[in-house]
Each structure stands twice: as C-alpha cells, then as structure tokens.
Amino acid sequence: MSDLRIAGANLPKPIEAPEIHGIGQGSEPGAGNFLGSLKEAIGHINEAQTGASQAVDALVTGQSTNIHQTMVAMQQADVSFQLMMQVRNKLVTAYEEIQRMQI
C-alpha cells in the first residue's frame, strides 16, 4: 500500500503557553509585577501618612502657620488610606470567592 499522508496540509499550530514568573520575581524591568505594585502603592500611602503627620507636628509646634496645606495633606492621606482599605476588601472578597469555587 501507498503512503496515506496528505502532503502540505496546513495544520493549526498549537498555542504556546506564555512563561509565567512567580509572584514577586519580576525578572524583566518594567514587568507588570502585582506584588511589586502593591508594595509601591503601600509605600506611597505610608509617605502620605508620614507627610501629614509631619505637617500636623509643624503646625502644632508653630514651625508652620499654613493650616490649609496641613488640612490638604491630612485629607490626601485619609483618602489614600481609605482607597487602600477598599482595594484590600475587594482582594479578600475575590480570594474568598476563589476558595468557594468547585474544582
């Protein structure tokens, strides 16, 4: 018998899985690193809280008389903290939902 293969058939190429890096590794510069993004966001929030605290201390000790700037710094720190708490709540809710999924 002869060979029954069809020559030149265009078979679809298999889909290649992308390389998955572990959380927090970020070997590529500028990679979308979730853990790194969270750490950076928490760092910015910490800086806002520290700046607001320093502004209040300066106002109370008389080093600064600009109450407007102090109030703005306090509000920025408060809003950024509230945002962080809402993001945390959404992440916890998503985690709990994933835990309830049936496999």
Residue pairs with C-beta under 8 A, 6 or more apart in sequence:
21 27
21 28
21 31
23 33
23 34
23 35
24 33
24 35
24 36
25 33
26 33
26 36
41 84
41 87
42 84
44 80
45 77
45 80
45 81
45 84
48 73
48 76
48 77
48 80
48 81
49 77
49 81
51 73
51 77
52 70
52 73
52 74
52 76
52 77
52 78
55 64
55 69
55 70
55 73
55 74
56 70
56 74
58 64
58 70
59 65
59 66
59 67
59 70
64 70
